[in-house]
Amino acid sequence: MKKFIILIPIYNDWQSAIKLLEEIDVQIANWNSSVSILIINDASTQQKTTTEKIFKNIKSVKIMNMKKNQGHARCYATALKYIVEKEDFDYAIPMDGDGEDRPEELNLLFKKANENPLKTITADRVKRSEGWFFKLLYESHKALTFIFTGKLIKFGNYSFLTKETVVKLTKEPSIWSSFSGTLTKIVSNRISVPSIRGNRYFGLSKMNFFDLLLHSLSIMAVFKEIVIIRSLTFLVFYIFFIFNYFSIVTLFPVIIILIFLFLIIKISTRANIYELNNSFQNIDNLDSFDSR
C-alpha cells in the first residue's frame, strides 16, 4: 500500500484548514492508500480551531507548531526535511490550506501518479480565479521568468513529489526560498495535470503585488547565473545600440536592469542550507491524534 503525506502550511486560517481536511477525506475515498496529513502551523496568533474530527479515509493528522513565523516557502522546506528524516512515505503532496489548491484535483494527480509512478507531477495552472489586473501581473511574471531564465513555470506548490525528489529538494539551499524554482531546477522530466486556481474558502486572498513580486524574484534567483548572463548580454547589446544617443531616457532601461540584478543577487542570499539543516530548531512541538 502506497503511503502519502499531504503538507499544508497554515497561518491564522484554521477554519479553512478544517474544511480542506473534510474535502480531502471525501476525495481520497477510493485511493486504497495510506494518506496522512502534516499541517505546518506557521506561528499562528489566532486560537486553533479544534481538529478532533473523525475522518473515514485520512489515516492521521499531525500539526507541526512553529516557534516563529517564516512564511510558506520555509514551512514547506522544514516539513519536507522533517518527513525525510522522521516519516515513512512514498509521495509527498504540498498543498495550500485555503482552498485555492482545489482538493478535487487530487484525483487527477493520483491517477497520473499511478500511470507514472516514478515521475514527479505538478498541477499547472490553466485558469485563475483572481481579477483581471492580478491575472495580468501573473502572466507578466511568467513571461519575465521565461525571458530571464528560459524556464516556463506554470505551477506553484501543488504537486505530487516522489520520495526521491523530496530527498533531492532537501539538499538544495534554494528550497529555503523558492519551492517551484527549486523543483524546476532539479527535476527536468516532471509531468503535469491541468489545474484551476480555486477560490478561498473564507476571507480574501492574501497574495498582493509585493508578494507576487517577491515570489517572481525568488524563482529567478534560483537561476541567478543564467539571469546575470542574460541581463548583462542585454546590457552590452543595448549600450552598443544607444552609444551615440545617450540621454536620461535611453539610460533608463540600464538603470532598471541594474536594480533588477541587485535584487536578484540580494534575494539569492535567502537560499540557506545552514538554516534548512537547522530548521527543526524552529519546531515548538507536534500535536497528533488518530483521525479514525
C-alpha positions, 0 to 999 in steps of 0.5 A: 500500500502506497503511503502519502503525506499531504503538507499544508502550511497554515497561518491564522486560517484554521477554519479553512484548514478544517474544511480542506481536511473534510474535502480531502477525506471525501476525495481520497475515498477510493485511493486504497492508500495510506494518506496522512496529513502534516499541517505546518502551523506557521506561528499562528496568533489566532486560537486553533480551531479544534481538529478532533474530527473523525475522518473515514479515509485520512489515516492521521493528522499531525500539526507541526507548531512553529516557534516563529513565523517564516512564511510558506516557502520555509514551512514547506522546506522544514516539513519536507526535511522533517518527513525525510528524516522522521516519516515513512512515505512514498509521495509527498503532496504540498498543498495550500490550506485555503482552498485555492489548491482545489482538493478535487484535483487530487484525483487527477494527480493520483491517477497520473501518479499511478500511470507514472509512478516514478515521475514527479507531477505538478498541477499547472495552472490553466485558469485563475480565479483572481481579477483581471489586473492580478491575472495580468501581473501573473502572466507578466511574471511568467513571461519575465521568468521565461525571458530571464531564465528560459524556464516556463513555470506554470505551477506553484506548490501543488504537486505530487513529489516522489520520495526521491525528489523530496530527498533531492529538494532537501539538499538544495539551499534554494528550497529555503526560498523558492519551492517551484524554482527549486523543483524546476531546477532539479527535476527536468522530466516532471509531468503535469495535470491541468489545474484551476486556481480555486477560490478561498474558502473564507476571507480574501486572498492574501497574495498582493503585488509585493508578494507576487513580486517577491515570489517572481524574484525568488524563482529567478534567483534560483537561476541567478547565473543564467539571469546575470548572463542574460541581463548583462548580454542585454546590457552590452547589446543595448549600450552598443545600440544607444552609444551615440544617443545617450540621454536620461531616457535611453539610460533608463532601461540600464538603470532598471536592469541594474536594480533588477540584478541587485535584487536578484543577487540580494534575494539569492542570499535567502537560499540557506542550507545552514538554516534548512539543516537547522530548521527543526530548531524552529519546531515548538512541538507536534500535536497528533491524534488518530483521525479514525 
